[in-house]
Amino acid sequence: MSATPLNVLLVSSSLFGEKGNSRELASAFVDALQASGHEHQLTHHDLVERDLPHLGAAEMQAWMTPADERSAEQRKLAELSDGFLAELRAADLLVIAAPLYNLGLPTQMKAWFDRVLRAGETFRYTEKGPVGLLEGKQALVLAARGGMYAGSDLDSQTPHLTSMLGLMGITDQHFVYAEGLNMGDEQKVGALSEARTGIANYVDALPVAGNAQPWSSSTSSAPLRRACSSSIGG
């Protein structure tokens, strides 16, 4: 009986494409995954290259309309979010390559989250508050930053990502930071090297495909590695 491949969904959003620091971290992850011998299926979205638009009222209204009552225009509008949702549901591991722009996420990344954070689809409201519907998945965040922010009051990105993922029930979270990338060549080289090591260690610890209980039930929002991207880190 053949093992089930690990289904990996990778989303990136560097304005600098393949030259971006966060894309370099994403490439390091892909290289480590391929070298590991893990049987896997990888889907990658470059949200900048895709030119993902901001969410508008008409698109949101299309989701709120029952599928069998949608107009042709609404069906077209709903296709984008529905497609992203199908990919996320199918994924065992979500990898987010996240540059830090002005202390937050790129708007393209936020536009992706706006389309997968849907009540009744990835979380639901209860009398005790929202409950995530995507339990049993892992998330790996590859954070590239120009300055040193992790653990400080200026790091609003980490809690934002932690909360959005947690809202969907993805509480098994791991962060690899490459920081100080604009603070001199020596700092940059060291930070990226340490981040690559953290990524390789994470991949090495991934469960074997086909395991009946592939993911740990523990929650970890602490950094796997703090690889010590101005607020523009790429």
N, C-alpha and C positions, 0 to 999 in steps of 0.2 A: 504494500500500500504506500503510495507516494505521499510525501509530506506536503502540507498546504503552504504555498509561498507566503512570506511575510508581505503584507500589502502596505506600502509606504506612500503617503501623500506629502509632497514637499511643496511649500509655497514660499516664494521669495519676492522681494519688492525693492531692490536697490535701484536708485535712479541711474546708477552707473553701469548697470548690466553686469557682464562677466568681469569687469574691472573693479566692481564694488567689493568691499571687505566682507560684507555678509554673504555675498555670492562665493567668495573664496572659502568661507566656512562651510557653505552648502556643498561646494565641490569636494571639500575634505571629507564631508560625511558620505557622499556618494562613493568616493574612492575607497573609504574604509569599509563601506557596506559591500562593495564588489570584491574587495580583497578578503573579506571575512569568510566567503564561501556560503553565506546565508542565501538560501533560495528566496528570491524576493520579486515583487512587482512594484515598479516605481512610477508614480505619476508626478510630474513637476509642472507647476504654473508659475511663470514669471509674470506677476500681476502688472508690472510697469509696461512690459512689452505687449501685454494683452490689452493695455489701455482700458482697464476696468473703470467704468463710470461710477460716480457717486450714486448712492441710493436715492430714488425719487418717490414721491407719493403715489404715482400711478403704478410703479412696480410693486410697492408694498401692498397696494389695494388689490393687485392681481393675486398675490399670495392669499389674501384674506377672503377671496372669492372661491367657493367650492369649485374643484377642477372641472366638473361637468357643467358648470354655469359660466365659465370664463368665455369671453369673446376671443376672437382670433388674435387680437392685439394683446389681450391679457395672457393668453397662452404663450405668446412669443416673449413677453416680459418675464413670465415666471420660469422660462426655460433655464435662464442663467443660474438662478438660485437653486432650482431643483437639481440641476446638474452638479453643482458644488456639493449639495447635500448628499446626493447619491455617492459621490466620491468619498466624502468624509465618513459616511456610515460604513462604507466598505473597508476603510483603512484600519489597520491595526496600530499604526504609528503615524502621527502627524508631526512633521518637521517644519518649523517656522524659522526662516532666515530673516532676522529682524534688525535692520539698521536703526539707529536712534537719530531721528530728525527733530531738532527743536524740542527735545525731551519727550518725544512721543513716537508713535508708529507712523510710518509713511501713510498718506491718505489712501493709497491703493490697497494696502494691507487692511486698513480699517474698512474699506469698501467690501473686501472679501468677508470679513467677520460679520458685517451688517447683513450679508446674504446667507450666512449659516447660523447665525443666532436668531432662530425663529421659534416663537412660542408654539407649542404643539408639535414641533418637529425635532428640535434638539434639546428643548427643555419645556416644562409645563409649570403652570402656576397651581399652587395648592394653598390650603388655609394656613399652612405653616411656612409658606414662601415658595420660591421656585425650586424645582427638582430637575436635575439633569437627566437626559435620556440616552446619553452616549457613554455609559460606563464601560469599563473594561478595555479602554484604549490608553496608550501612552502619548505624551507630547514631549518633543525635544525642541527647545528654543535655542537658536544660535544667534547670540546678540553681539553685534559689532558696534563699537562706540569710540568716538574720537577722544573723549575724556574719561575720567574715572568716576563712575556714578553708582555702581552696584553697592547696595547697602546704605546709601545716603538718601537724604530727603529729596534730592533732585531726581532720583530714579523712580519716576512715575510709570515708566513703561512696564517694569516687572510686575507690580501689583495689578496693572491693567490687564496684562496678558493672563496672569494667574486667575483673575476674576472671570474673564470671558471664557477661558477654557473650563474653569470650575463650574460655571453656570450650565455648561453643556454636559457636565458629569465627567469631564476629563480631568481628574484630580491627580493622576500619576504623572507629574510634570518634572522635567529635568531641564536645567538651564546651563549652557556653556557660554561664558562671557569672554570676549576679546576686547579689552579696554585700553585706553591711552594710545589709540592708534594714530593720533595726530600729535603725539607728545615726543616726537623724535624717532629716528630710524631704529635705534637700539631697542627702545620700548616696544615699537611696533613688531619687530622681528620676534622678540621674546614672547609678546602676548599672543601672536598668531601661532607660534610654535606650541605654547602651552595649551592653547585652545584645540589644536589638532590632536594633541595627546589626550585631552579630555574627550574629544569626539571618538577617537579610536577606542578608548576604554569603555565608553558607552556602548559602542557597536559590539565590542567583544562580549559584553554582558547581556546582549540581547538573547532571548530564549530561542531554542531551536524551533524552526518552523514545524508545525504539525503537533506541537505540544498541546495536550488537552486543556491545560490551563496556562496559556502562553504569557500572560501579563501578571506582574505583581499587583497585589491589592493595596500595597502601601502607597502613601502619598508623599511625594517629595517635591517641594517647590524651592528647595535650596539648590545652589549651584552645584553641579557635578564638578565643574572647574571654574575658578574665577581667573581667567586669563587676563592677568594684568601684565564709540568709534569715535574740540568743539562739539557740540551737539550734532554735528554732521559727521557720521562715522562710516556711512556707505554700506 
